[in-house]
Amino acid sequence: MDRKIQMLQEIDRAMLFGNLDVNLDIIREATGVEIFQRDDGLIFKADENMPLEQQEASLDLAQSIVEEFINILESGESLGKQKASYVAGLKKEGLSYRDSNVAKDVICFTHKGKPLRPKTIGQKKYVESIRKKDIVFGIGPAGTGKTYIAVAMAVNAFKNKEVQKIILARPAVEAGERLGFLPGDLQDKVDPYLRPLYDALYDVLGRDASLRLKEKEAIEVVPLAYMRGRTLDNSFIILDEAQNTTREQMKMFLTRMGFGSKVVVTGDVTQIDLPRGKKSGLVEASKVLKDVADIDFCYLKDTDVVRHELVKKIINAYDRYYKKYPEDDDEHIS
């Protein structure tokens, strides 16, 4: 079954179809429909081995993806391979990138003046939750922007004088939080485990500004173990890699929250590095706190991955494996 649609002359086909027609390959992979270019339009060809009803549905989906691509270009946005793949995935789920207004939401501006925006619908919902709730859990696979967005939101709150301090914490689980055997002073010992937080902070705020604020103690980057016994007022507090907290550590951390503070907890429950037999504080918190008012849980998915496209494929491959062999999966959230 074939279908032909007219093309507007002003649409740049090179931008629409991507380098070496990569966007057409994305559509074919998502729908099973081949698209051929003609001077006056496009020919859509469905797989003739499919039932007629399925061919019709595939052609409808492929056409809707092309129309969404055109809408994105007409709005002035770019259409790279990653975005094209994401948009096609949304369409398969019956969702629309354009209708979600993802690109119109600006989280903050970097030190270079670049606007930071959520790139997926999941990220947009995550940003909205952080704005509205006092405690937010961002749970999802690697590459979904959980930590980066949290840091950007913290910097924005600090710049707007909504908080007086930013506190970034992370469990140093690789060293068992026993850091005495490492060379150097305390900062030298813990910095390797906190490097991902520094990277996000420097990217958003700039290295020099970050270090100045750190010297003034307006920004703290600390291992989780050093949070015990504190009450944190008027602060934006981020706990990263929370899947590697124990149940006791998670409760300790959450009860540090003082007046005028906001807490964001991020983690990936498929990457728990705790010793065997230790229960993850993040897994427990997702069960214990799910019905508590003013606490929100945002679950990001593989469709929210904004790293190399292979990251998404790796995540999906592991998910399929653990569904097939659940006995190999220690702990996870369904």
Legacy VTK file of the C-alpha trace (Angstrom):
# vtk DataFile Version 3.0
C-alpha trace
ASCII
DATASET POLYDATA
POINTS 334 float
0.000 0.000 0.000
1.346 3.407 -1.032
0.469 6.955 -0.074
1.617 10.262 -1.551
1.721 13.626 0.227
2.610 17.048 -1.143
5.641 18.906 0.207
5.763 22.627 0.916
8.448 24.263 -1.232
9.895 26.288 1.647
10.768 23.209 3.728
14.490 22.421 3.566
14.549 18.723 2.769
18.152 18.343 3.918
17.151 19.549 7.397
13.943 17.510 7.369
15.548 14.220 6.395
18.887 14.713 8.135
22.422 13.884 7.118
22.414 10.916 4.717
18.619 10.671 5.213
19.101 9.455 8.783
15.664 10.753 9.810
14.035 8.607 7.132
15.845 5.603 8.621
14.419 6.532 12.036
10.886 6.633 10.595
11.376 3.288 8.846
12.629 1.690 12.066
9.663 3.093 14.025
6.927 2.267 11.508
8.181 -0.198 8.909
7.338 2.359 6.203
9.769 3.293 3.418
9.716 6.929 2.257
10.850 7.948 -1.207
11.428 11.536 -2.300
9.859 12.984 -5.433
10.048 16.523 -6.805
6.461 17.301 -5.836
6.208 15.299 -2.636
6.884 12.065 -0.786
5.826 8.484 -1.454
5.092 6.363 1.620
5.276 2.613 1.042
4.078 0.204 3.724
5.280 -3.369 4.134
2.979 -5.414 1.870
3.414 -8.465 4.087
1.386 -6.706 6.794
-2.411 -7.021 6.966
-4.133 -4.112 5.176
-5.368 -2.600 8.429
-1.853 -2.636 9.858
-0.446 -1.108 6.662
-2.926 1.748 6.975
-1.980 2.337 10.616
1.729 2.303 9.740
1.219 4.848 6.973
-0.778 7.095 9.335
1.993 6.912 11.929
4.777 7.615 9.415
2.875 10.579 7.994
2.228 11.986 11.479
5.955 11.746 12.294
6.895 13.632 9.119
4.291 16.298 9.898
5.704 16.640 13.424
9.224 17.027 11.994
7.944 19.785 9.696
6.208 21.560 12.590
9.450 21.525 14.596
11.426 23.051 11.726
8.737 25.676 11.081
8.915 26.730 14.728
12.625 27.509 14.298
13.969 24.539 16.260
16.702 22.259 15.000
16.003 18.606 14.192
19.022 16.486 14.978
19.137 12.714 14.978
18.537 12.473 18.719
15.472 14.715 18.678
14.081 12.968 15.586
14.381 9.614 17.335
12.687 10.985 20.441
9.820 12.546 18.468
9.236 9.301 16.559
9.156 7.395 19.850
6.595 9.821 21.281
4.379 9.444 18.223
4.414 5.668 18.639
3.036 6.239 22.146
0.349 8.596 20.835
2.072 11.716 22.207
3.144 14.943 20.525
6.400 16.813 21.083
4.884 20.021 19.744
1.773 19.912 21.954
3.902 19.408 25.070
5.669 22.776 24.573
8.890 21.224 25.894
11.242 23.683 24.208
9.430 26.779 25.514
10.351 26.143 29.159
13.657 27.752 30.214
15.141 26.429 33.468
17.929 28.997 33.678
20.778 30.521 31.681
24.339 29.203 31.934
27.316 31.446 32.667
27.768 31.662 28.885
24.219 32.923 28.404
22.929 29.660 26.930
19.320 28.861 27.878
18.891 25.478 29.539
15.628 23.786 28.616
14.147 20.366 29.286
14.584 18.193 26.216
11.849 15.633 26.803
8.327 15.503 28.193
9.609 13.501 31.174
12.227 16.152 31.921
9.586 18.891 31.668
7.371 17.117 34.222
10.435 16.706 36.469
11.151 20.457 36.283
7.517 21.293 37.047
7.534 18.968 40.069
10.667 20.627 41.476
9.007 24.030 41.121
5.853 22.915 42.911
6.951 20.414 45.567
9.284 20.679 48.563
10.756 17.187 48.126
11.118 15.541 44.714
12.584 12.160 43.836
13.948 11.900 40.277
14.303 8.208 39.487
15.427 6.902 36.128
18.221 5.391 34.052
21.571 6.946 33.250
21.549 9.853 30.825
18.081 11.216 31.591
19.432 14.465 33.058
18.293 13.851 36.645
21.317 15.435 38.321
22.006 18.121 35.718
18.442 19.448 35.853
18.448 19.407 39.656
21.684 21.443 39.724
20.275 23.899 37.156
17.132 24.345 39.248
19.262 24.890 42.362
21.365 27.555 40.645
18.220 29.297 39.406
16.702 29.300 42.913
19.952 30.693 44.338
20.178 33.448 41.720
16.550 34.402 42.410
17.341 34.553 46.164
14.800 31.823 46.890
17.493 30.011 48.903
20.715 31.126 50.579
22.753 27.988 50.003
23.157 25.065 47.603
24.176 21.731 49.118
25.164 18.808 46.897
25.654 15.417 48.534
26.560 11.970 47.299
27.262 8.649 49.042
30.902 7.645 48.543
29.891 4.019 48.384
32.896 2.909 46.322
35.126 3.709 49.300
32.628 2.388 51.795
32.596 5.958 53.183
35.846 5.019 54.939
38.153 7.470 53.249
41.035 7.578 55.694
43.259 5.322 53.602
43.235 7.799 50.699
46.007 10.446 50.444
45.415 14.164 51.102
43.047 16.182 53.269
39.298 15.598 53.513
38.525 17.465 50.287
41.209 15.559 48.379
39.763 12.276 49.638
36.138 12.887 48.700
36.474 14.964 45.518
36.811 11.980 43.135
33.429 10.681 44.322
31.810 14.114 43.988
33.218 14.917 40.539
29.906 14.412 38.647
28.308 17.071 40.863
31.185 19.481 40.233
30.910 18.868 36.487
27.232 19.834 36.448
27.849 22.843 38.684
30.729 24.163 36.566
28.746 23.708 33.375
25.794 25.733 34.664
27.448 28.330 36.897
31.014 28.405 35.605
34.112 27.143 37.396
35.298 30.495 38.777
31.869 31.522 40.114
31.366 28.061 41.615
34.701 28.156 43.430
34.039 31.683 44.756
30.654 30.651 46.136
32.206 27.492 47.564
34.811 29.587 49.412
31.980 31.685 50.848
30.224 28.439 51.857
27.209 29.407 49.742
27.801 26.129 47.894
28.753 22.892 49.616
29.702 19.665 47.865
29.959 16.961 50.517
29.798 13.211 51.018
26.521 12.072 52.542
28.189 10.865 55.735
29.013 14.472 56.686
25.336 15.530 56.684
24.572 13.809 59.979
23.457 16.062 62.844
22.787 19.167 60.714
19.603 21.179 60.173
19.586 22.855 56.764
17.409 25.981 56.531
16.880 28.108 53.384
18.841 25.641 51.261
18.462 23.779 47.995
19.698 20.288 48.828
20.464 17.617 46.223
21.257 13.997 47.009
22.740 12.280 43.972
23.165 8.517 43.384
20.606 7.911 46.142
20.187 4.265 45.156
23.465 3.724 47.020
22.165 5.018 50.333
21.194 2.579 53.032
17.759 2.809 54.612
19.268 4.554 57.637
21.184 7.058 55.513
18.108 7.994 53.492
16.044 8.664 56.605
18.934 10.652 58.102
19.254 12.753 54.947
15.563 13.538 54.532
15.268 14.637 58.147
18.037 17.253 57.708
15.549 19.488 55.873
14.861 22.798 57.631
12.561 25.763 57.045
12.556 27.346 53.593
14.430 24.450 52.015
13.858 22.282 48.962
15.189 18.751 48.486
15.792 16.813 45.254
16.849 13.168 45.446
18.140 11.486 42.285
18.974 7.885 41.580
18.892 4.898 39.264
17.593 1.748 40.935
19.179 -0.442 38.248
22.677 0.627 39.374
22.735 -0.243 43.065
26.322 -0.749 44.293
25.579 -1.537 47.926
27.045 -4.697 49.458
24.835 -7.756 49.003
22.179 -7.895 51.693
22.017 -4.115 52.167
18.653 -2.628 51.199
18.603 0.557 49.129
17.232 3.606 50.933
15.862 4.907 47.635
13.872 1.739 46.969
12.426 1.846 50.482
11.625 5.580 50.321
9.679 5.094 47.080
7.391 2.700 48.933
7.175 4.436 52.319
6.715 8.025 51.102
4.664 7.580 47.926
1.446 8.906 49.509
2.953 11.762 51.547
1.682 15.210 50.516
4.257 17.663 49.077
6.547 14.782 48.090
6.604 13.846 44.412
8.175 10.919 42.579
9.174 11.503 38.939
10.029 8.380 36.999
12.116 9.103 33.911
12.279 6.448 31.198
14.575 5.328 28.417
12.757 7.773 26.102
14.142 10.600 28.275
17.781 9.611 27.696
19.691 12.545 26.220
23.087 10.907 25.783
24.392 8.888 22.832
21.604 6.833 21.237
23.453 3.636 22.222
22.789 4.453 25.899
19.064 3.982 25.299
19.698 0.682 23.507
21.934 -0.529 26.352
19.261 0.328 28.944
16.589 -1.492 26.950
18.836 -4.530 26.493
19.396 -4.806 30.256
15.664 -4.342 30.925
14.811 -7.170 28.532
17.457 -9.408 30.098
16.219 -8.892 33.661
12.612 -9.457 32.601
13.695 -12.757 31.102
15.969 -13.682 34.037
14.471 -11.899 37.083
16.536 -13.979 39.492
19.620 -12.028 38.331
18.043 -8.688 39.301
18.766 -7.858 42.946
16.495 -4.869 43.549
14.334 -2.702 41.376
11.200 -0.604 41.300
8.463 -1.825 39.010
LINES 1 335
334 0 1 2 3 4 5 6 7 8 9 10 11 12 13 14 15 16 17 18 19 20 21 22 23 24 25 26 27 28 29 30 31 32 33 34 35 36 37 38 39 40 41 42 43 44 45 46 47 48 49 50 51 52 53 54 55 56 57 58 59 60 61 62 63 64 65 66 67 68 69 70 71 72 73 74 75 76 77 78 79 80 81 82 83 84 85 86 87 88 89 90 91 92 93 94 95 96 97 98 99 100 101 102 103 104 105 106 107 108 109 110 111 112 113 114 115 116 117 118 119 120 121 122 123 124 125 126 127 128 129 130 131 132 133 134 135 136 137 138 139 140 141 142 143 144 145 146 147 148 149 150 151 152 153 154 155 156 157 158 159 160 161 162 163 164 165 166 167 168 169 170 171 172 173 174 175 176 177 178 179 180 181 182 183 184 185 186 187 188 189 190 191 192 193 194 195 196 197 198 199 200 201 202 203 204 205 206 207 208 209 210 211 212 213 214 215 216 217 218 219 220 221 222 223 224 225 226 227 228 229 230 231 232 233 234 235 236 237 238 239 240 241 242 243 244 245 246 247 248 249 250 251 252 253 254 255 256 257 258 259 260 261 262 263 264 265 266 267 268 269 270 271 272 273 274 275 276 277 278 279 280 281 282 283 284 285 286 287 288 289 290 291 292 293 294 295 296 297 298 299 300 301 302 303 304 305 306 307 308 309 310 311 312 313 314 315 316 317 318 319 320 321 322 323 324 325 326 327 328 329 330 331 332 333
